[in-house]
Amino acid sequence: KEVRVWWVYTYSGGFVLTLAFDLYELTDIVFEDALIDSFDREQIGVCCVALFLDCWYLQGDAHLLHRMRHRHTRLMHAA
């Protein structure tokens, strides 16, 4: 059981770094575009989708850990 928990933490660490990088990229795009008074909506949209997917994946890992803590793992792999 402990190995599975550490595996989830290790695997999620990459997504935390990706989330931080995507946040940096979005703020860089917004502030850079604000300086030249031109917003690249496509680039901002791509960053927002990436942030959404990062958060969705991390929330799924948090839910898995919660279910493991309470020993309610029935149907966790039924997808």
Summary of the structure (lengths in Angstrom):
residues: 79
radius of gyration: 17.2
end to end distance: 21.2
largest distance: 53.9
contacts: 172
relative contact order: 0.14
helix: 80%
strand: 0%
